[in-house]
Amino acid sequence: MVLGRIAERARIDDLLASARTGRRGALLITGEAGIGKTVLLDYAAAAAADLRVLRGVGIESEAELPFAGLHLLLCPYLDRLGTLPGPQAAALRTAFGLDEGTVGDRFLIGAATLALLSELSGDGPLVCLIDDTQWFDRASLDALLFATRRMHADPVAMVFAARSGDGDAPPCQAEACIRPAPLAGDSASVSFAAPVPGLDVLRLAALDEESATSLLDVHARGLVGPLRERVLAESRGNPLAVIELATTLNALQGDGRPAPPLRPGPLPAAGHVQDGFQAQIAGLPEATRLLLLIAAADDTGSLPVILRVSTLLGVSAADLEPAERARLVVLSDGLSPGGSVAFRHPLIRAAAYEVAPHAARVRVHEAFARALDGAYDVDRRAWHLAAAAPGPDEEAAAELERAARRAGRRGGVTAMMSAFERAAQLSTDETRRAWRLIAAARAAFEAGLADRAVELADQAAEMPDRPAGPVDRTLGLPDPDAWPAAPAPEMPDRGVGPAGRFPQPAGRPVRPFRDPSLRAEAAWIRAQVEYERAAPAVAAALALDGATPIAATDPGRAVSILTEAVWYARDAGDHDLVRQCAALLETVEPGAPVVAGLIGFRHLYDGRPAAGVPPMRELAGSARQGKAGGFVERLIAGFAGMLVAEDEIATEVLESLVADVREQGAVSRLTYALEPLAIVQLLRGRFMDADAGVTEAVSLATDLGQDLQVVVLNAIAAWLAAVGGDEISCRSLAAGVLEHRTRHPTDAALASWALGLLHLAGGRFDEAAARLDEVCGGPARHDFLIRAVPDHVEAAVRAGLPEQAARHLPALSDWAEQTGRPHAIALARRCAALLADEDAAGHFTAALELHERDPRQYDEARTRLAYGEWLHRDRRHTEAKDQLADALAAFERLGARTWASRARAELSALGERPSDRPRALDPLARLTPQELQVVRLAAAGMSNREIATRLFLSPRTVGHHLCKAYPKLGVTRRGELSQLVVPHG
């Protein structure tokens, strides 16, 4: 029964109407326990009776079992997995424990969920109702939210119901017993205190007085007098409180017993309800209370399991009858093997667990550990062993560690974190405890729980420990088979111990050596967290400190840490840290291409391109030949090629990396691979490609919660907006990036370059010169931003500042000559032409000849524009018109509106009347970045399903983009696209 809630029901009706008309929608219903969330979900299910409805529910005891909630939701449709792309189908099967394997990127499960939901919605509108979302395991919820955000044209309605923090009853103690207590900072449990991107929020308030009174009359019309008033007062408009308090007090009134006294102080309505449930349970027979405790301790509802545990503890199914009569539990299918037991409300489960003595809880968890012996129950058994442990217990810790590793292979990084953390708490050996904490910290970082990752890493680093066995590179955890046996108690040290130990007072145990590799792992995790928090200088210093002690003993690990450290220092623009990291790398493994390349980067940053260019070029070339290692090394190799003007090689390396990331379904890495690819495309004048990549990356990074990466990508978007003539977007994007200028000067410099371009193209030369001088003289001046020097030269010359104009030219000229690339040397010759008192024409001509050898449409057009303006001033009007006309045509093809306007104005001054034809020559220019990506892939022969897999969208969304693109291109059939589209044109 739904009393009142008119506006709330209307919201749900609108959501269902959108699904019926082919539009996706998502709603989060929040409120205190008992406020009516489930009732509204039931209303939604009834209103969607003509649609396919999927229902899921979060189960508190399964909150640490990865993908348990998603499996429950999708279980009836696992026969449709065969329709999904191979990697996605394999990932879901692995996540659900149907196949052995390793998922890899946890967001691949989200992409697979998106594909399966889209597949199901192909049969008709789909409605997904998720109750008790606060207890949904984090891995499942991440997958569903990712799918929800990436659906744009699918007839799917998603409704989540979650308990809010305000007004809740105290949490069930089962959670604290079965899982570790939460640490300060981030929580592994799901919280909806802050807005959730992609979801509209409906916060349920209390019932109005009229509705609450009507509800009371329905359930306890005979309740009169003070008891009636008490129910209305204590329930405070909470429907569950109205029903349960009325039922309890009505029964007491009928038996002639007095109502229990009020607890002192204000209590949430749900707290009063839980008191009532505890009072009901306390009046049941002892055997019934034990059976309720058994059901509450696991909450899977599996009757066969509950009966196995009951037999071990001397109770039987018959003892459940009093609880069933009291409507505390509901049995489905009676006592059949497939039957189940469910509490009528989660607060009853909490009450049943909390009212039991601690010793009884321990006995029940021990019994579950003995009863759960199947492969499916192995993780649950591990948690019950942990809950039953009175203190450190290596057997329980080892079981949890194995559960953690299984969760990691399935992509459940949050579950892996919790299991490793609890295993650490139960460890009997300090070494194992420390490494388990490190593994928990690594998993916490991968799950996006930065605060918890830092706290766990700090705990591990502060513990004394002994050197362990070989490190598991996937988890940062030693191989358990190589671990030493738990040590015997140490003898007290009565004097100065072995070298490196401090004297210990008599009677105190000696603290053993700390393992440098453990401290290195802890420092690396902290460094990665600090980088994500927009503190790259702090991150670089931490990584350097961690790598230093292991440089001689574990050079491979040291190189991995230092590789990231150099890049952190680069982002920070901290030359000193770059030098320190490179100096340590020189002592580790100087022969490896990535090491030599990073050392070369130090030379480049020091303004010595003669020493820096060759090893960086070699690194890029080795990656081009497939000799580079993992993701980070290939990423850096692509950057290295860009920094030494090997733009074609960089493009090949990065395009190959992006293709591999897409093929692997490594969703979270894609944004990091698209970033440098967009930069090199921007530098080559492939603006449409760069814009498409940045748009996709920003969308993905937003959906994945990669806030820092959004900032980085927005710097690229600001530059593209400047060239494209979108001043409002450029200024807005740049302002957002410049808020981080002190911590991320490289990205801030790119945003400043964008603003300088905006001023330069608009004729505001003084502003442009000041802004660009800051870029070219800043800490990132020897990065790819050295290519901003030609813009600074031009701005300063136009502003009448020839001495300032020449300030940064020597660095550009030296860099260009050392790279030997014609397009780089052409930029330096254009600058020389702008500064020349004599023979400017010779410099311009030489620059254009170099451009022809190494074409860059944008750079060549800029040179022709500058040359045409010089020819105009030199009164060589015919030649000027030719150069300006060619420049204008190129700018129009590229969509460089700001520069096209300037070329058009110059031609007008020469008496020409060029028409305004922005991008008219290229039909693809009429498309949005998303439409461009889809059209190009369709032109290459990919189906909608294949395109969707590649772009992590739904096939229907791909079709939507194609339908919008066809009229813009003037085509009616897919086959016509190949005649219009030239790959990477």
N, C-alpha and C positions, 0 to 999 in steps of 0.2 A: 504494500500500500504506500502511495506517495501522497502525503498531505502537503498542500502548499507547493513550494518549489516551482512556481510557474515559470520564472525567468530561467531557472536552471534547465528545466525540461525543454524550453524553447532553444537553448544553446545546443542541446543534444539533437533536437529535431533538425536544426539548421545544418549541423555537421553531417547527419545522415542524408539530408537533401543534397548536400554537395557531393557526397559519394555517389548518389544515384545519377547525378548529372556529369559524372566523370572527373570530379575534382577531389584532390586529396585534402584531408584536414586532420588536425591532431589537437587533443584537449587533455589537459591535466586537471583532475578534480582533487583538491586537497581539503583537509579538515581534520579535526580531532577524532579520536576513536569514537565510533558510535554515532557520528554526525549524519550518516546517511549516504555515504559514498557507494557502498555496495548496492543499496536500494536504487540509486540512480543508474548504476551499471545494469541492474536487472531491467530497469525501465528501457534503457538503450537496447538491450537484447530483445525485449518484447516489441519495441518500435521497429526493429530491424528484422522482424520475422521473415520478411520476403528476401532477405539478403543472406549471404554466407557469413556466419559469425564465428570467430575464433575467441575462446576465452582462456585466459591464463591467470594464475594467481601466484604471488610470492609466498614462499613457505619459509618461515624463520629458520628452521633447522637446516634448510638447503641453501641458505644465503652464501655459504662458502663453497658450494659445489658448482664449478663452472658450467654455465649453459644449462643448468637444471631447469630454470624457468622457461627458457626458449624451447627446450626439448619438450616440455609439457605442452606448450602452446602449439608447436608445429607437428607433434607426434602423429596426428591422424593423416598427415599429408607427406610423410617421408617417402611414399611411393613416387612422389613428383620430383625427387632429387635428380633423377635421371634426365630431366629437362634442363637442368642448370649447366652452365659451362663447367668443364672438368675440374679446374682448380677450386671453384666455389663449392661444387658438390662434394669433392673430397674433403674440403675444410669443414663443412657441416657434418659429414659423417664422422670425421675425427673428433670434432667438438662434442658430438653426442655419444661418443664411445662406441660407435658402430664399426669403426676401422682403427687400426693402429696407424700411427704416423705423427707428423708434427705440423701444426697449423701454420706456424711462421708469424705473420702479421695478424694481430688480434682483430684488426678492423676488416680483414678479409671475411670474417664471419658476418660482419655487418653488411658487406657487399653481397654475400650469399643470401642473407635474410632478405635484403632488398629484392634480389632476383626471384626468390621463391614467393614472396608476397605479391610481386608483380605478376608472376605466373598464375597464381591463384585468382588474382583480380581479373585475369583475362576471361574467366568464366562468368564474371559479373561482379558488381560492387562487393567489397569486402569490408567487414567490420571486425576490429581487434579490440577486445576489452580485457584490460589487465588490472586485476585487483591486488591490493596490498603491495603496491609497487615498491614501497620502502623495504620490503624483504626479498624483492627480486634480486638474484645474484647479479653482481655488477657487470659481469661479462655479458649476460643476456640483455640487460638493460642498455648497455652501450651499443649492442648490435641493433636493437630495436630503434633506438634513438637515431643512430646513423641512417638506418633504412628510412625512417620517417622524414628526416631532413632531405634525403636525396630523391624522394618521390615528388614529382611536380605535376604530372599529368595522369596520375593513376587514381582510379575510383576506390580509394582506401580511406576509411575513417579509423583513427586510432584514439582510443580513450584509455587513459591511465588514471587510476585512483590511488592516492598515496596519503598515508597518515602524516599530518604536519606535526611539528614539535610543540606547538602551543596547545596547552590543555590536555596533553596526553597523560595517561596513567603511567606510573613508573614502568620502565622496560622490563620485559620478562627476564627473570634471572637465568633462564636457560641459556640465553645468549651469552651472558657473562661467564657462565660455567663451561659451555661448549667451545666458545671462541675467546680469544684473548681480549682483555679490556682495551678499549680504544686509547690511542696515544693522543697527545696534544697535537693540534693542527689538523691536517687532513684526516678524514675518516674513510675507512674502506666501505662503510655502509652508505646506502644511497641517501642523499639529503636533497630536499626540494625547498630549502629555505630561500635560495636565490632563483631568479628566473631561469628556466631551461630553454635554450635556443630551440626554435622550431615548434614549441608547444604554446598554445593559448592556455591560460590558467583560469580555472573556476574555483574560487575559494568558498567553501560552504560555510555559511553562518548558522547560528542557532535558529531553531524554528520560532516563528512568532508565537505569541501567547495563545492565540486562537487555535493554531494548528497543534500546539503542544497539548492543549486542553482536549481537543478532539481525539488525539492519539491516546490520551489517558482514558477517555471514555470508552474507546474501543477495547482496550486491554484490561481495564479494571473499573468498570462502571460502578461497582459496589463499594469502591474505596471512597470514604467520606471523611469529613471533619479534618482534624489536624494532620492526619496521615496524607490526605489528598494534597493539602497545602505544602506539606513537606516534600512530596514527590516533585511538585512543580517548582519549588524553590531550589532543591538540590540538583535537579536534572538540568536546570539552566538552558532549556530548549534543546538539549541533546536527545534525539529520538531513542537511542538505545537505553539511555539512562531513564527516560520516562517509562519505557516498557519494562525493564528489568527491576527498577526500584518499585514500580507499581506492583509487579508480580510478587516480589519478595514480601513487601509490606502487606499486600492483600492476603497472602498465605498466613502470615503471622497474625493478622487480624482475625482470620477465620479460625485459627487454632487457639485464639485467646491469649497469645504470647505478646509481650511488649516489644515495641520496635527497638532495635539496638540504638545506643546513644550516638550522637554525632561525634566524629573525630574533631579535635580542636583545630582551628585555623581553616582557611579556605582550601578546598580540594577541587581539582578538576572533576567534571561530571563523570568522566571515565574512571577516575579513582574511586568514586562512590560505587559505581557499578562493580568494579573489581572487588571491593569490600563485600558486596552482596554475594558475588560468586564464591568468594572464599568462605563466607558463612554457610552457604549451601553445601559446599564440598566438605566442610568440617563436620556436618551432620550425617554424612554417609558412612556406611560400614568401612572398617579398616581395609578390607580386601578391595573394595571398590575404589577407595582413595589410591591404593597402590596401582590398580589398573589405570586410573586416570593419569597418575604420574608416569607410567610406562608410555601411554599414548602421547603425553605432553613432551617427554624427553626426546622424542624423535620426530614426531609430527608428519611422518610420511603417510600415515593413515593405513598402511598395509596391515590388514588383519592377520595374515599368516605370520608376519614378523612379530606383531604384538603378542600373538598367542604363543609363539616360541619363547619369547622373553618371559611371558607370564608363567609358562610351565617351569622355567628355570627358577622362578621366584615363589612358586607354590600357590599361584592363584589361577583361576580359570575364566573362560568366557562368561560363565553364568554370573560372575561377580560384577559384570558390567551393567547388569539389568537395572539396578537402582539409579545409576547415572543416566541411563537412557530414559527411565520414567521421569526423571527430574528435568529432562530436555537439555541436559548439559552436553551430551554427545548424540550423534546420529549415525546409525549403522546402515550402510548400503549393501544390498544383496545378502542380508542376514549374516550367517556364519559360514557362508560358502568360501572356498579357497580364493576367489577373486574379490571378496568383500573388503570393505574399508571402514575405518572409524574416523569421524571428523568432529571436531568441536564446533558447537553451534556458533561460537564467536571466538576470535583470537584471544580476547581477554579471559575467556574461560580457561584456555590453555595456560595462560600466564598464571592465573590463580591456582590451577592444579599443581603447577610446578613450584610456585613460591610457598604454598602452604605446607609442602612436604619438608621433613627434616633433612639436613644436609647428608647424613649418613644414608638415608633412603635413596637420595638422588645418586650417590656414588654407587650403591648396589645396583641400581637400575642401569646406569651407564656400563658397569662391568658386565651385566647380563646381555646388554645389546652387543658389546664387543665379542662375546662368546657366540651369540646367535647369528651375527652377520658374517657369513663366511663365503658368500658368492662373489664373483668378479665384479658384479654391478655394485655391490655394497662395500667394496674395499675402502673407498674414501670415507664413507660414513662410519665404518668401523674405526678408522684411525681417529676420527674426532671423538667418538665415544671413549676410546682408550685414553685420550687426552683429558676428557672431562672426568674420568674416574681416577686419574692419577692424583695421589695426595701431595706429591712433590715432584722433584726431578725424577724422570723415568726414561731411560734411554730407549727402551723398547717402544714406548709410545712416541718418543721423539723421532725414532727411525721410521715408524709407520707414517707419521705426518710428513717427514721429509720425502718419502716415496710418493705420498699424495700430492705434495707440492710439485714434484717433477712431472707427475702425470698431468696436473693442471697446466703447467707451463707448456707441455707439448700440445695441449688442446687449445692453447691461446687464452686460458683463464688466469691472467697475470695477477688480478686482485686476490683470487683464491690461492694462488701460489704464494703471494706475500703473506697472507694470514697463516697458512700452514707452516711456512718456514719460521715465521715469528713465534708461533706457539711451540714449534719444535725446539727453537732456541731456549724458550722458557723452561722446557722440560729436560734440556740436555744435562748430562752428568759430567761432561768434560768441557772445560773452558774453551778449548780450541774449536771443538765442534759448535759450541754455542756461538762463538764469534763469527765463524763462517756461515752459519745459518742466518745470523742477523744480517750479514753482508748480502746473502742471497735474497732475503726478505727486502732489504733496501733496494737492490737492483730491480726486483719485481715491482716495488712501490713506485719507483721512478718510471718504469715502463707503463704503469697504470695511470700515470699522471698525478700521483699523490706525492707532491714534492716535499711537503713538510714531514710526512712520515718517512720518506726516503732518507732525509737528512738525519732525523732522530735515530733511526735504526743504524745508519752508517756510523754516527757518532758513538752509539752504544758499543758497536763492534770495535771501533778504533780505540776506545778507552779500556777495553778488557785486556788483561794479560793473556798471552797464548803462546803456543809453540809452533814452530814451522810445520806445515801440513804437507799433504801430498800434492801431486800435480793438479793445477787449477783447471776446473771445467770452464772452458772459455765462453760457453753459452750462458752460464749463470754467475760466473765469478766465484764458484764454489769448488773446493777440492773434491776430487773423486773419492766417494766414501770408501771404496775398496782399498784406497791407498792411505787412508787415515791410520795413524798409530792407535794402538789400543789405549783405552782410558788410562791416564797415568796413575801411578801409586802416589800416595800422599808424600809431599816433599819434606825432607828433613830440615829442621830449622838451621839457619845460617848464623853462626855466632861471630862472624867477623867479615872481612872483605871477601866476597865470593869471587867467582870467575870474572875474567875481564869483562867490563861493560856493566856489571851489576853494582848497585850501591850497597854499602854496608847495611845489614838488617839487624834490628835489635834481637837479642836472644829470645827464643821462644816464638818468633813470628816466621811464618813460611816465606820462602824466597819467591818473589814474583818472577816468573820466567821471562825470557826474551819475548819481545813482541815480533810477530812475523811481518817483515817489511811488505810482503805481497798483500797481506791483509790491509795494512794501512794504505797501500797504494790503491786498492779497490775502493776503500772508504773515501779516499780523497777524490778519486775519479767520479764516483757517484755525486759527491758534493759539488764537484766542478760542473757536472752536467746540469745539476739543479740550478746552480747559480747562473749558468748561461741562459737557461730557460727563463730565469727571473730577470733577464736583461742586465746582467752584471758580468760581461765577458772578461773584463780585466781580473776580477776576483776569480772567475772560473779558470783562467789561464794560470794564475798563481797557484791555485789549489792543485791543478793537474801537474804542474811542474814539481811541486813539493812531493806529490805522491810518486812520481816517476823516478825522482832522483835516487832513492834508496835501492831501487830494483834494477837500475840501469845495467849493472854488472851481472846480477844473478838471473834476471828474467828479461833479456833485451827485447824479445818479441812483444811482451806486454808493455814494456816501457815505450817502445815505438808507437804502439796503438794509442797510448795515453798522450804522448807528446804530439802525435799527429793532430789530435783534436786541440791540444793546448796551443799549438802555433796558430790554428785557425781562430781560436778564441781571442788570442792576442791580436790577430789581424783585425777582427771585428772591433776590438777595443781601440785600435789605432795605437797600441802601446809598443813602440819600437824596442824598448828595453826588454820587455818580456819576450818578444820575437827573438831577439838575440840570445837570451838565456836559454830558451827552448832549443834553438838551433845549435848552440854550443854543446848542450847535453847530447843532442842527436849525433853530433860529430864523434862522440865517444862511444856510441852504442853500435850502430850498424851503418856506417857511411856508404856502403856499396849499394844498398837497395835504392831503386829509382825514387820511391816516395821520400826516403830520407834525403837523398841528394837534392830532390826537387824542393823540399822544405828548407834545406840549407840555402839553396839558390834563392828562395823567396826572401830569406834574411838579407842576402846581398842586394836584391832588388829594392827592398825596403830601405836599405842603407844608401841607396842612390848609386849602386854599382851594377848597372845592368850587364856590363861585360862579363862579370862573374856569375850573375844570377840567371841570365837568359838560357845558356846552354843546358844546365841540368833540368830546368823547368820544361824546356822544349822536349828533352829526352823523356821526362815523366809523361807528358801528354802523348808523345809518340808511342811509348810502351803501352799506354792504355788503349790507344787506337788499334794496336796490334793484338789486343786481348791479353796482354801480359800483366795488367794491373790486378790487384787483389779484390778485396771486398768493396762494399758500397762506398764507404768513406774515402778509400784510396782513389776510386774512379771519380768520385765527386771532386776531390782535390785536383786530380789530373786534368779534369775539364776546366776548372778555374785556372790552373797553371797555364794551360794553353791560351786562354783568354788574356792573361796578364802579360804574355810575351807576344801578343798579336798573331798567334796561330789560331785564328778564329775558325777556319774550316775544320781543323783537327779538333778543337774544342767542341764544335757543333756535333761532329761525328761521335765523339766520346759521350757527350751528354745525351744526344738522341738515342744512342744505344743503351745508355743507362736507364733512361726513361722507359724505353721499350721493355727492357728486362724487368723493371719494377712493376710495370703494368702486367706483364706476363705472370709474374710471381704473385700478383695480388697484394703487394706490399704497400697498402694504401697510405699508411702513415709516413712512408719515406718519399712518396711521390711529390709532395709539395717541396721538399728539399732538393729534389732532382730538377724540378721544373724551374726553380729560382735561377740558377746559373744559366740554364738553357735560355730563359727569357732574356737575361742580360746580354748574352752573346748574340742572340737574334736582334736585339735592340741595337747593339754596336754595328751589326752588319746591315742595318736598315730594313730588316724583315719585321716591320712593325706589326703587321696583322698577325703573324705567327707569335710574336712576343705578347701581344695583347691577349690572344686566345689562351696562351699558356698561363699568363698571370691571372686571368679571370678564373680559369679552372682551379689554379692553385689556391687563390683566395677563397673560393667557394669550399674547396676541400678542407683547407686549414681552419676555416670558421666552423665547419661541421665537426672537425676532429678536436676542436678546442686548442689549436696551436696558435695562441694569441700573439706570441712573439713573431712567429713566421708571417702572420698577417701584416704586422708592421713592416717587416723586411720587404714583403711583396708590394706593399703600398708605395714604397719608395720607387720601385720600378714603374708602377702604374702612374705615379706622379710625373715621371719623365715622359712617358708615352702621352699623357694628357697634355703636357706642355707642347710637344711637337704636334699633337693633333689639334691644338687650338682650343682645348677645353679648359679655359682659365679657372673657372669655378672649381672643377674637380681637381685640377692641379694644386691649387692653393689649399683646398681642404685636405687632400691626401698628404701633401707635404707638411702641413701643420701638425697632423697626427704623428708623422714620423719624427719631426723635429722636437717633439716633446721628450724623445729618448736620446737627444743628441749627446748628452754627457756620457752615456754608457755605450751607445752604439754610433760612434762618429762616422764609420764607413757608410752606414745606411743613411745617416743624417746628411752626409756630404752628397750622396746621390739625390736626395730630396732637394738640397740647396742647388745642385746643378740644374734640376728641373726648373726651379724658380728663376735661376739665372738665364736659362734659355727663354723662359717666358718673357722676361724683361728685354732680352736681346732682340728677339723676333718682333717685339712690340715697339722697338725704338727707344726704350728707356735705358740708355747706354750707361749712365752713371750708376744706376741701381744694379744693372747687370754686371758691371765691372767689379763693384764691391762684393757682390755675392759670389762671383766666380773666383775672385782673388782669394776669398776665404776657402773655397773648395780646393784650389790648386796649391795653396800653401798649408793646408791642414794635414793632420796625421795620416790621411789615406791618399796622399798625393801621388805615391808610387804604386798604387793599386790600379785597377782598370780606369780609375778616375783621372789618370794622367791624360786621358783622351778628352778631358774638359778644357785642356790648355788652349786649343784652337778657339774655343768660344770665348775664353778670357782675353786672348790676344785681340780678337775682333771687337769685343765690347770696349776694351781699354783704348784701342785705336780710335773707335768711333766717338768715345768720350773725350778724346784729346789728351790721353795720358800715355804717351809713347814709352816713357821710362817704365811705368808699371806694366805696360803691355809686354815688354821684353823680359820681365822678371822670371817667368817660369819656362820660357822657351828653351833654354839650354838642357833642362831635364827632359823635355819632350824630344828634342833633337837627338840627344844621346841615346835615349830608349829606342827611338825609331831606327837609328843607324845600327844598333846592336841586334835588333830583331831581324833587320834585313828585309822586312816585308814591304812591298811597294805601297800598300794602302797606308801603312804607318808613316813612311817617309813622305808620302803625299800630304799628309796633315801638316808635317813640319814645313814643307815647301809652301803651303798655303799661308802659314803664319809668316814665313819669311817675306812673302809677297806683300802681305798687309803692312809689314814694318819697313819695307824697302823704300829708300829715297830714290833709288835708281833701279832699273831693270825689274820692276815689279812684274811686267808682262812675261819676262823670261821665267820667273819663279812660278807664275800661274800656269804657263804652258807646260813647264816640267811637271807640275803637280797633276795636270790633266792627263799627261802621258802615263804617269804612274797609275792613275785611276783606271785607265784603260787596260793596263796589265793585270790589275787586281780589282775588279769592279766592286764598288760599294755605291749603290744608287744614291743614297742620302748624302754621303760624304762628297761624292762627285758633284751632286746638285748644289751643295753648299759652296763648293769651290767655284762652280760656274756662276752662282749668284754673286759671290764676292768679286769675281773677275768682271762680270757684267757691270757691276756698280763702279768698278775702277775704270772700265772702258768708257762708261757714260761720263764720268768726271773728266776723262782725257779727251772727250768730244769725239770718240770713235763710235758713233751711234749705230752704224750698221752691224759692226762686230758685237757691240753690246746687246743689241736686240737678239742676235743669234744665241749668245750665251744665256741670256735671261729667259728666252723662250724654251730652251732645252731644260733649264733649271725648273721653270714653272711646270712643264710637262711631267718631269720626274716627281716633283713635290705633290702634284695632283694624283699621280699613280700611287704614291706612298701614303696619301692621306695626311701629309704634313701641312696642315692648313695654315699654321702661322707663317711658315716660310713661303707657302704659295701666295699668301696675301702680300708679303713683302716683294716677291718677284713681280706680281701683278702690278703693284703700285709703281715699281721702277719702270716697267714697260709703259705704263700709262704716262709717266713723266716724259717718255721718249715719243709720245704721240700714238702709241699702240692702244688698242681697246680689246685686250684679251677677255674672253668670256669667263664667267665664274663657273668652273666645271669641277667641283671637288670630287675627286675619285671617280669621275664619270667613266673613265676608260676601263675600270675593273669592276665587273658586276659583283665580285666577291666582297667588295668594299661596302656593299649595302647590307651585309649580314652582321648580326651581333657576333661577338667572339664565340659564344656557345654554338650558334648556328654554323659558323665557319668550320669549327672542329668537326661537327657532325657531317656537314656536306663533304668535306675532304675525305673523311673515312668512307662515306657512302660512295663517293666517286671512285675510291680505290677498290670497290667491290665488296665491302663488308656489309653484312646484314644488320638490321636494327639490333638484334640480340648481340652480335659480335661488337658493335659499336658501344652498346650499353655496358658490356663487360669491360671494355677498354677504358671507358670514361667513368665507371662506377655510377652509372645511372640506371634507370629502368628502361626497358625497350619502348614502353609507351611514351616516356619523356623524349627519347630519341625521335620517335615518330612525330611528336609534337613540334620539335625543332625543325624537322624536314618540311612539315606542312607549312610552317611559317616562312621557310627559306624559298620554296619553289616559286611563289609569286614574285619575290624580290629578284630572282634570277631569270624569270621569264621562261621557266621550264614546267612541264607537266608530268614528266616521267623520270624515274631514277636513272635510266640509261643515258639521259641527256647530260647528266652532271659531269661525266668524264670528258665531254667536249669543252666544258667551261673551266674545269679545275686543273691547274698544273700544280703538282705537289710542291709545297713550300715556295710558291711563286715569288 
